[in-house]
Structure formats: C-alpha cells, structure tokens
Amino acid sequence: MQNILPRQVIFLAFSLLLVVCGYLFLQRAPYGRAIFDFIFVQDGAYRISLGQVPHIDFFSPIGSLTLYLAKWGEALFPHSNAFVSLHIMTWLVLLPVFMALVPRFRSHTEFGCALLLLALITLVPMTLDQTHLSEISYFATYNRFATALLLLAGLWYMLPKSRFDAILLAYLLGLLFFLKITAFLVVCGILLASVILGRSRWTIILGGICLFWSLLLGLELQSGFISSYINDIHSMLSVNQGGAVYKLFYTAFTYWLAGSIVAFIGLAALARLLVFRKGRAFRWSAIITDEAYAIDTVLLMAAAFMAESQNTGGLGLIAGIACLFGAAAWERHKVTSALLLAATLFPVADMVVHRGMKVLVREKQPAIEQKLDVLIPGTRVPLPTDEGGQFFGQLIEQQRDRIRALQTDRFFLTYDPTSNAPAVNLAQLYAILDAARIFREKGLGDTVQSTTTIAFSDPFGRLLGLTPAKHTTLVMDIGRTLPEPSIEEARAYLASADGVFADLCNVTDMNITPYYLAALEQDFKKTHLNSCWDFYARRGE
C-alpha cells in the first residue's frame, strides 16, 4: 500500500490542479480551426438546457455524451470558456477509469508516462494533419475523447486485472457507447480478444457486459432513448455509404512508419512460429505466452488504426502505445519498443511543440474588438485572423460565384486544413453576428415559436435565445448526415419550424440552401437580413 497510495494522491492532485487551472486561468481560449464543429456541440447543449432530449427531440450525428458534458461544463464553470469547460468535464469523467488502473502500474515511471499521455490526448486541442496552420483545432472534439478512452481500454488490457473490473468495464463501455459508436465497437473487439488470448477471465467480461446492458435497458424502458439513438446511427450509415476503404488507405499512408514497425513485429513472430517451432506440437497456450509481445502490439496498434481511420482523435496511432506497458516490452524487446514509441509519439510531440511556438508568435496580438465574445464567450481572435476574416467577408460578398467556381475547379479557399480556412470561417461568423443584430432590430423573433437554420450548424437559437424546432438535426451535411431531399422531404423537415434562417454564403459544394429553397418559397415569407442570410417566417393560415 505504501507504493500505491502516493500514485493515487499524485493523480488526484494533478487532476484537481488541471481543473482549478482550467477554471481560474483559462477563461479565454484561442480561436481556432473548424469552429463550426464546436458550434453544433453548443447547439446540442443549448437544446438540452431547454428540455429537449438528443435522438428523441432532435437528430444528432454524434453520441449524446459530448452534448451533456458541454451543458454540465457551462453549468459548473460559468466563467470559463465553453471549450475549456468541455475538456475539464471530459477529464473528470475519465478520472474513475484511470483511478482504477493506478495501483496496477509496475513503477512510478509507468504511472507518470500513462498520466502524461492521457493528459496530452485529452487536453491538448491540436490534431495531426498536413497543414501550415498554427491554430488549435475545434474539429470533432468527441473524437479526441474517444482516443483517450481507447488508450484506457488498452491499458486495462495490458495491466493486471481486478475482481471488480466488471464495474470498470461497464463504465468504460457506457462512456464509449454514448460518445462514439465506432470506438465502442473497436473496444468490444479488444475485450473479446482479452478472453481468447487469456488476458482476462470470461466472467469479468460477461459481468461488465451484463451491467452495461442493464444500463441500456433501464434507459430504453424509461424513455426509449436507446432505440432512438440506434435509429440515428442507422440513418447515418444509410447516408454515409462508401469512403471506408479510402480512409483506411489514407491512414495507412499517413502513419506508414509506425505501421511498418508493427508489421515487422508481427512478421517476425510469424517467422518464429513457422521456422523455430517446425516439427513441434502445436500448443495455443504456449504460443500465446511466448509471443505475447507481438500479439499485444499487433492487436492494440490495429485497434488504434481502425479507430483512427474512422476519424477518431486526429492523433495518429497514439492510443496503441498502451501495448508498451507490458513487462516484455522493456525486458526482451527494448530496441523494437523504443523505435515503435518514437515513431508513434514523435509526430504528436513535434506538432505540439512547433504549433505551440507558432501560436505564441502569430497570435500574440489580439484583435482590437473581440466580436466572437457574443457567440462563444471567452474566445480570443488574433489580429491577423481578424483582418483576414474581414477581407474574406468582403471577397465572399463581392465574388461569391467566382469563389464557388474556383473551388469547383479544386482551388480551395475554405476547406480545413487549407491556410485560409480559419479566416473564411471567421468571415462567416461575422456575417452571422450581423444577421442576428438585424433580426433583433426588426423584431422578427416576436411572433416566432421555433426556428431552424439551413446551414452546417445552427448558431442562431443559442445566440438569439430562440427555441430550436424539434425533429431537426444538429448538423446539416448532405451526403453525410442527411440524404439529398425532395421538395416533399424538405417541407416535412421544416414542418415544425415557424422561422428558418437560410445561408447564402456557403461557397463550397456543401451549399445546402438550394435543396430547401422551393419549400421555403412555398410555405414561408422571406425577409432579407444581409448579404449572407435570409430569414423565412411561416405564412399564416
């Protein structure tokens, strides 16, 4: 107990320090990339605060846990930036899992490395990709949290087991199920492998699954929440056909070095089986014991690869590093383990250092007027991005059709991670703020009961204090979250809305408004707000 207690105390102290620092000292966060991904998370949290239930009252392409964490974070840390409070809440829900694993580490070094690795994954908002941008990434934050849980699942697989692990696994599966379903399925594969390979007793896995299913059954009987969630998943799968093979090849191409080392480890183990065991009796248990290092490495790295190919985390194969927490990794395979660690961890560490230094230089001077405080309080826009946003705002207003033509010809101004993306997104946000101001001045919200927005995400409900229409979606992305609608389907989608904000300035191939224009003109009366937004109020009977 003398060796165990200090680690738990250190972990608790470290966790509390992160929470206190986040709340007291990080009340402002830098503006960053893919900001509209965070806006739809805030929209979901806002809907929940109004009593709406994800998957029942509105369609969500992501698990509801992120939305609830965002809501709880704003409630518990009202003076902190909402993006910071979301990370704080995620760190808090990960505490029970890591706390249960703390006594199982063989040394203080192992414990410290695992703690720092978990903090790096959970708290540093940057992603691995080919870009010159220095901004932090708001892109799909829930993916980063899924990567953290995948790391914890890998650590559980590698470390000694406890008789109470059924409770731990039920909690872990619950978090993953309501966070990201693809990562949940990957972890289910790890649990199955742990039984087949003798890393865990089947009774522990069965107990965890039974507790997890009891949770799902209780939620389903109480509210029908689970069946609604499954329906949303099914809808996404039916729309999102194709692309999986491309993502797998892209991930393999991007992380070829770590993948090559893992392949070498696996092939070396296979060669030993075919050559050195030739003529000997086949004993599965002996093979599992002798080749445990290779089996565990291939399994956990493959799990990280499968999860990453589904856009989990944007941190490469870092979750697979859990395979190096086995005793054999640093006793009999030091060189191979060191190479694998460097190939997996260096890209992430290099990104954090280089982009962190760029942020300190490029974003040192803030914009004179922090306009985004109205939409996302505590968001710090740097002066160069602010000036770029104003420039692109004028360019989109004056040359919208020309920009669309350029992007059709594959000269991209707006797609992340192109260098212009943050400034273009900022220009769109400034247009939203201006449209909201005009909406208030004209008193258009006085007779509107519920609204929706024809755009990727809906900032207006939260910004103007309006009630989002039920049975609408958090993310409108034709071909990913919604199928291409007919006029009748467009009218059905807008049926619960009294007012509709229509985006005019989307210059990408994701321009959604034309799909709904006929339905809007048929059932609604248009009011022009600015060059980027129109508002449609439903016609009286």
N, C-alpha and C positions, 0 to 999 in steps of 0.2 A: 504493500500500500504506500510505502514511503516514496517509491518511484512513480506511482500512478498519480497521486494527489497533486504534485506540483504541475504536471501537464494539464490537468483539468483546470487548476487555478489560473495557469497562464492563458489557456484558451478562453476562459470566461473573461479574464481581464482584457485580453486582446479584443474580444468581441464587444465588450462594453465600451472600450476605447473607440472602436470604429463607429459605434452608434452615437456616442457623445460628440465625436469629431464631425460626423456627418450632420448632426442636428445643429451644432453650435457654429461650426466654421465653414460648412459647405452650403450656406443658404443661397448661394448663386452657383450656377453650373454653366459651362461654356455652351454656346450654340453649336450645333454640330450637324452631322450628315444624317440623311433620312429622317428628318424631323417629323414628317407626316406619319411615320410608324408610331411615334410616341403620341401623336395627337389622337390616333384612333384608340390607343390604350386609355388615354384620358377620357375620351368619349364614352368608352365602356364603363369606366369608374363613375362617371357622372350619371349615366343611366342607372347604375346600381344604386347610387345615392338617392335616386327618385323612386326607388322601389321596383324597378324593372329587374328581371332575372335573365341572365345570359342563357342563350339557346332556347328559352321559352318565349320571352318577350322580344328578343332581337337575335339576329343571326350573328355568330362570332366565328371567324375563321381560325381562332386560336383558343386554347383552353382557357377556362374562366379564371383560373388561379391568378394569373397576372393582373387581370382586371380588379379582382378583390384585393390583391396586395397593393395596387396603386391607390385604391379607395382607402384602405386601412392606413397606408403610409401618410396620406394627406391628413387624415383624422388625427393620427398620433403625433405627427410632426408638422403642424400647420405653418410654421415659419421657415421650413426647409424647402428647397427646390423640389418639385414633384418627382423629377427624375432621380434625384439623390435619395429621396424618401422611399422610392420603389426599390432601389438597391439595398437600402437599410432593411426594409421589410423582408426582402429575399434572404439576406444574410441571417436574419432572426429565425426564419423558418428552416434554414439549413442547420441551425445550432443543434437540435436534438439528434440528428443523424451523425454529425461529426463527434458530438459529445459521447455517443455510444461507442464510437470507434477509438476514442482517445486512449483507453487503457490497453489497447491491443497492439500498439506500436512497440517495436522491439527496442527502440532507442529514442532519446530526445532528438537526435538528428532526423530520424524518420518523421517524428511528430512535427518538428519545425518545418520540414520540407513540405509535408502534406498541408499544413496550415497555410503556408505562404502560397502554395499552388492553388488552394481553394480560394484564397483572397484575391489572387491575380485573376482567376476566371470570373469570379462573381462581381468584383468591384471595379475593375479597370475597363471602362467602356470604349474599347478600341477593337477593331476586327482586322484579321489578315486578309488583304486583297491587294490587287495591283493598282495602286493609286499614288498620286503625289500629294494627296490631301493630308493635312495635319489634324483636322477636326476630330473630336470624339464622335463616336457612332451611336445614334439613337436607333439604329437598324435592329428590328426584331429582338428586343431585349430578352424576351422569353426564351429565345434560343440559347443565349449565354447561360441562363439559369438552368436549362436542361443539360448543358455541358457540365455544369457543376455537379448536378445530381448523377450524371453518368460517371464522373470521377469518383463520387462517393460509393456508387454501386461497385465500381472496380476495386476500390479499397476494401470494401466488405468482402468481396470475393477472395482477395489475396490474404487478408489478415485472419487470425484465429476467430472462431465462431463462439457465440454465447447461447445459452439455453433460452434466452429471451429475444432472440433475433427475429422471431415471428412478428413481434410488435414493431421492431425496427423496419422490417421489410414491408409490412402493411403500410406504414407511414411513408416510406420511400416510394412505393408503388402508387399510393394516393396522390402524392405531390406530382409525380411524373404523368399520371393519367390526366390530371386536370391542368397540366402545364403544356405538354407537347406529346401527342399520341405516338409519333414515330419513335421518339426517345424511349417512351414507355415500352414499346414492342422490343426495342433493342435490349433493354434491361431484362425483360422477360426471357430473352434468349440467354443472357448471362446466368440468370437463376437456374434455368433448365440445364445449362452446361455444368453448373456447380454440382448438381446432383449426379449427372452422368459421369463426371470426372472424379467424383468422390470428395469434392471440396466442402460439401455441406451435406448434412443428413436430409433426407427427403421429408421427414416430419417437420423440420423447420420451414422449408419452402411451402409445404402444404398448409401449415398453420398461418403463415403470412398471407397466402392467397385466400384462405378462408376468412381471415379478418378483413382483408381488402374487399372481398365480395360482400361481406356483411355491411360494410360502409356503403357500397354502391346500392345494395338492396334497400337499405334504410332511406337513402336519398331518393331512390326511384319510387318507393311506396309513399313517401311524404309529398313529393312534388312532381314526379315524372321527369325530373331533371336529367337523369342518365339517358333515357330514351331520346330526349330532345337533343342532347349532346351527340349521341350516336347518329341521329338524323343529320345534324350539321356536318359531321365527319363524312357521312355517305354523300352528301351533296357536294362537298369539296372534292371528293375522289371522283365523282362522276364528271365534274367540270375539269379537273386537273389531270387529264389523260395525256400520257406521253411526257418526255423530258427526263425520266428517271435514268435512262441509260446515259444520256448526255451528262447529267450531274455526276454519275459515278465515274465516268472517264475524266471529267474536269477535275474532280477531287483527286483522282489518281495522278493526273498530270501535275497538279499543284504541289502535292506532297510526295513527290517521287522518291526523295532521298530516304525519308523515314520508311516509306513503303518498301524500298529496296532492301533496307536492313532487316525489316520484319520478314520479307520473303527469304532472305539469306538464312535467317534463324530457322524458319520453317523447313526449308530445303535441306539444311544441314541435319536437322533432326530426322527427316525422312531418309536421308542417306545413311545415317547411323542404323536406322531400323532395317534397311534393305541390305546393307553390307555387313555390319558387325553382328547383327542378330540372325544372319543367314544360317539356316540349319538348326536353330534353337527353337524350342517350343514357344508358341505364341501365348503370351500371358498379358492380358489387357492391363491388369493392376500393376505389373512390373513396368510396362511401357509408360503408363501414366506417371508413375513415381520417377522413373529415370529421365523422362523428357518433360517434366513439369514446367521448366522454364520456357521451353519452346512453345508448349501448348498454351500456357497462360499468356505469353506475349502475343502470339498469333490471335488468340481469342479476343483479348481486350483491345488490341490495335484494330482488329477487324470491326469490332463493335463501334469504336470511335470513328472509323472510316465510314461505316454505314450511316451513322448518325450525322456526320459532317456532310455527307452527300445529300442529306435532306435539309441542308442549310442550318444545322444546329451549331450555334455558338460563333462561327466565323473565326475559330481559334485553332484550326488545323486539327491534328491528332492528339492534342494535349491531354485529353481525358484518358487516353490509353497509357499514359505514364504510370498509371496505377499498377501496371504489370511489373514495375521495377521495385515495388515494395515487398516482394517476396525475398526470402533469405538467399535463395540460389542466385539471384541477380548479381549480388556483390560478393559472393563467395567463390563461385566457379566460372562466372561469365562477366568479369569486370569490364573487359575491353568492349565487348559487344554491347553491354548495358550502357557504358559511357557514351559510345557512338550513338546509340538509339536516343538517349537522353538529350544529347546535344542537337541531333537532327530534329527532334520534336520540339524542344523548348527554345532553342536559339531564335527561330523566326518570330516567336511571340515576344521574347525579351528584347530582340532587336527593334521590333515595331514599337514597343512601349518606350524605349529609350529615345529613338530617333524622332518619333512623332511627339513625344513629350517635350523634347527640346525645341522642335518646330513651333509647338503651341506657345511656349514661353516667349519665343521671338516674334512670331507673326501676330499673335493675339494679345500682345502686351497692352496695346492701346484700345480701350473700349470705344464703341460708337458714342457720339455726343448724346444722342437720345436713344434710350433703350425702349423701343416701341413694343417689343415682344413681352414685356412685363404684364401687359394686359391679358395676353393669351396664355402664356406659361410664366407665371411669376418667378423671378429669380434667374431668368435666362440672360446670360451676358453675351451680347453680339459684339464681335471685334469690329473696329473701324473699317478695315479693308473689305470684310464681308458685307458690312452695311452699305458701303459705297458701291460694291458690286451688285447688291440687291436693288439699289435704286437705278443703276444703269440697266440691268436686265428687265426691270419693270417697264422702263421707257421703251426698250427694244421689243419686248413682247407686245406692248400696246400698239406700237407703230408697224412692226414687221411680223405679226403673228403668222400669217400664211407662209411667208418666206421661211421662217424658222421651222414650221411643220414640214415644208418641202425639203429643207436641208436634212432634217432628222430622218425623213423617209429614205433619203439617199445615204444614210448611215454616217452622217456628220452630227454627232450628238453634243448638245449643249446641256441637257438636263439630267441624263441618267447618271446616277451614282454607280461607280466611283469616278466619273469624269471630274475634272478640276472645277468646272463651273457649277456643279450641282448644288452646293450649299447656297451660293448667291442666287441662283434661279429659284430655289425653294423659298428663300427669304423674300424675293420679289413677290411670289405668290402669297406669302403670309401677309406682307404689307397690303396687298390688294384685298385680302380677307378682312383685315382690320378696318380699312377704309369702307368696305361694303357694310360692315357691321355698324360703323358710325352713321352712315347714310340711312340704314334700316331704322336705327333709333330715331333719327331726326324726322323721318317721315311717319313715325308712329305705326309702322307696319305690323308690329307684334301685338297690337291691342286686341285684334279680333282673331288671332291665330291660336289654336289649341295645341296643335302638334305639328312638328316640322321634320323635314329630312333634307339631305343635301346630295345632289348628283355630282359626286366627286370621289376621289380615292378615299378620303376620310372626312368626317363632319366636325368642323371646329365651331359651328355657329350655335349649336344647342348650349354648350357649356359657356361660350363667350357671351351670349345674349340672355342666358337664363331661360331658354325655351325648353319645351318638353319634346324630346325626340319621339317621332312616330314609332309605334310598335310594329314588329314584324318587318323591320328594315335591317340592314346589315351595317356592321362597323366598317367594313372595307368593301368598296366597290371597285372591282378589278375584273373586267370582262375577260373570260378565259381562265381565270384563276379562282375567284370566289363566286362569280356569277356567270351563267351562260349568256350568250347574246340573246336579248329579249325580243319577242314580237311586240306589236303595239298592245295587244291584249295583256301580255305578261307585264309590260311596262305600266299599264293602267292598274293592274292588280297589285303591283309592288307599291304604287303611290296611293293606294286606296285609303290607307289610314292617316294620310298626311293632309293637313289643311293648308300648309305652306311648303314650298320647295325652293331651295337655293340651287341655282344651276351655274356650273362652272363654265366660263367661256375661254379661259386662258390656258387650258391644258394643251400643250403643243406637242405631246407625244402621241404614240399610237394607242395609248390608253385613254384617249379622249372619250368620255362616257356620255356626255350630254346629248349628242346626236341620236343615240339609241332611245332616248326618252322624250325627245323634242315633240314628236307627234302627239303623244299622250298629254304632255304639258299644255300644248296649244289647244287641245280639245277640251280639257277639264279645268284649266286654270287661267287666270288673268295675269299678264306679265307686268312687272314694274322693273324698270332698268335701274340698277344701283350704280355700277361703274363699268369700266371697260372690260372687267373680268367676271362680273357677277350680275345675274338677273335674279329677281325673286318672283315666284309664281304663287298667287293666292287662289285657293279653290273658288270657283264660281258658285254663287248662291243657287239654290233650287229654283 
